[in-house]
Amino acid sequence: MGAGKTTAIRAISEIAPITTEAANSDHTECNKEETTVAMDYGEITLATGEKLRLYGTPGQARFQFMWPILATGALGVVILIDNSRPDPLADLELYLDAFRALADGGAAVVGVGRMDRCPQPSLEAYAERLAALDIVVPIVPADVRRRDEVLTMLEILLQQLEATWAYDEAIGDGLSGHGLMGAHP
């Protein structure tokens, strides 16, 4: 909660984002006035002309019943972590547990925010935690108020998807074992 999912969508959406902000009734979890209670929605047009739909989940554990609903049909996930929270590595594990299928499918990126104010844990600590969970995904520092940084996370995600699709196409064409790396899905 408070990692900037709503802010990130606002930073890049080409439409006025649809948000479900409500008064925050749990100031022990995060001291902010409003919080997402269902989802945020925005859109961005890719270079191909296709629309990418952006969904932001509520970050509070009490709303985690929404997470699988919003993940259904998703191509990938950007997990935003607030490095100023008491235990951001535990937050990471909570979100990875919920979105593990997307991470295991190679369509995930972790963006760590507020590293300028709270440099610990380091990106290396996040990488170590991911390795302990047997998950390999990119980890980047992210200021979600900056459009360019949010777009960078999406570009990383899209590159992962393109690589996966190219691999799957090569496997489907009988090209496996011809210089392609990776295990069969």
C-alpha positions in Angstrom: 0.0 0.0 0.0 1.3 3.4 -0.9 3.8 2.2 -3.4 2.4 4.4 -6.1 0.2 2.2 -8.3 -2.4 4.9 -8.8 0.3 7.6 -9.4 2.0 5.3 -12.0 -1.2 4.8 -14.0 -1.9 8.6 -13.8 1.6 9.3 -15.0 1.3 7.3 -18.3 -2.4 6.8 -19.1 -3.6 8.5 -22.3 -7.2 8.5 -20.9 -8.4 10.0 -17.6 -7.7 7.1 -15.3 -10.6 5.4 -13.6 -9.9 5.1 -9.9 -11.6 3.7 -6.9 -10.0 5.8 -4.2 -11.8 5.9 -0.8 -10.9 7.4 2.5 -8.1 5.3 4.2 -9.5 3.7 7.3 -6.3 1.9 8.1 -3.6 4.5 9.0 -1.6 1.8 10.8 -0.7 0.2 7.5 -0.1 3.4 5.6 -0.5 7.1 6.7 -2.2 8.5 3.6 -5.6 10.0 3.2 -7.0 7.9 0.4 -6.4 4.3 -0.8 -7.5 2.1 -3.8 -10.3 -0.2 -2.8 -11.0 -2.0 -6.0 -8.8 -1.0 -9.0 -7.3 1.7 -11.1 -7.6 1.6 -14.9 -5.8 3.4 -17.6 -4.7 2.9 -21.2 -1.6 3.6 -23.3 -1.1 3.1 -27.0 1.9 1.0 -28.1 4.1 1.8 -31.1 2.1 -0.9 -33.0 -1.1 1.0 -32.4 -2.4 -1.6 -30.0 -3.9 -0.4 -26.7 -2.4 -1.7 -23.5 -4.8 -1.7 -20.7 -3.3 -0.9 -17.3 -4.9 -2.2 -14.1 -3.8 -1.1 -10.6 -4.7 -3.4 -7.7 -5.4 -2.3 -4.2 -2.2 -2.8 -2.2 -3.7 -3.6 1.2 -3.7 -7.3 2.2 -7.4 -7.0 3.2 -8.2 -6.4 -0.5 -6.1 -9.3 -1.8 -9.3 -11.1 -2.9 -9.2 -8.6 -5.9 -5.7 -9.6 -7.0 -6.6 -12.9 -8.8 -9.6 -11.2 -10.4 -7.5 -8.4 -11.8 -4.7 -10.9 -12.8 -7.0 -13.0 -14.9 -6.1 -12.6 -18.5 -3.1 -10.3 -17.7 0.0 -10.6 -19.9 2.3 -9.5 -17.2 2.7 -7.6 -13.9 4.7 -4.7 -12.6 5.1 -5.1 -8.8 5.7 -1.8 -7.1 7.3 -1.8 -3.7 7.6 1.1 -1.3 11.1 0.9 0.1 10.1 3.2 3.0 7.7 0.7 4.5 8.8 -1.3 7.6 9.5 -4.6 5.8 9.5 -4.1 2.0 11.0 -7.5 1.4 8.0 -9.1 3.1 5.7 -6.9 0.9 7.6 -8.3 -2.1 7.0 -11.8 -1.0 3.3 -11.2 -0.4 2.8 -9.7 -3.9 4.9 -12.4 -5.6 2.9 -15.1 -3.9 -0.2 -13.6 -5.4 1.3 -13.0 -8.9 3.7 -16.0 -9.0 2.2 -17.4 -12.2 3.0 -14.2 -14.1 6.5 -14.0 -12.6 7.2 -17.6 -13.4 6.0 -17.0 -16.9 8.8 -14.4 -17.3 6.4 -11.4 -17.6 7.2 -9.5 -14.4 9.3 -6.5 -13.3 9.8 -5.2 -9.8 9.9 -1.4 -9.3 11.3 -0.2 -6.0 10.2 3.3 -5.0 11.4 5.8 -2.5 15.0 4.6 -2.6 16.2 8.2 -2.6 14.8 8.5 1.0 15.3 4.9 2.1 18.2 3.3 0.3 17.9 0.0 2.3 17.1 -2.7 1.5 19.3 -2.4 -1.6 18.4 -3.7 -5.1 20.9 -6.4 -4.4 18.9 -7.5 -1.3 15.8 -7.7 -3.5 17.7 -9.8 -6.0 18.9 -12.1 -3.2 15.3 -12.5 -1.9 14.0 -13.3 -5.4 16.8 -15.8 -5.9 15.9 -17.5 -2.6 12.4 -17.8 -4.0 13.7 -19.2 -7.3 12.3 -16.2 -9.2 14.3 -14.3 -11.8 12.8 -11.0 -12.8 14.2 -7.5 -13.4 14.4 -5.1 -10.5 14.7 -1.4 -11.1 14.5 1.7 -8.9 11.4 3.7 -9.8 10.0 7.1 -9.2 6.4 6.5 -10.3 5.7 10.2 -10.5 8.1 10.3 -13.5 6.4 9.2 -16.8 9.7 8.1 -18.3 10.5 5.7 -15.3 7.0 4.1 -15.5 7.4 3.7 -19.2 10.8 2.1 -18.7 9.2 -0.6 -16.5 6.5 -1.2 -19.2 9.2 -1.4 -21.9 11.1 -4.0 -19.9 7.9 -6.0 -19.4 7.0 -5.8 -23.1 10.5 -6.9 -24.0 10.1 -10.0 -21.8 6.8 -10.8 -23.5 8.2 -10.4 -27.0 11.1 -12.7 -26.1 8.7 -15.3 -24.7 6.5 -15.1 -27.8 9.5 -15.4 -30.1 10.7 -18.4 -28.1 7.3 -20.0 -28.2 7.0 -19.4 -32.0 10.5 -20.9 -32.5 9.5 -24.0 -30.5 6.2 -24.3 -32.5 8.3 -24.1 -35.7 10.4 -27.0 -34.6 13.5 -24.9 -34.0 14.1 -26.0 -30.4 17.7 -27.0 -29.8 19.0 -24.7 -32.5 20.8 -22.0 -30.5 17.8 -21.1 -28.3 18.3 -21.0 -24.6 15.8 -22.0 -22.0 13.7 -24.9 -20.9 10.6 -26.1 -22.7 7.5 -24.5 -21.1 
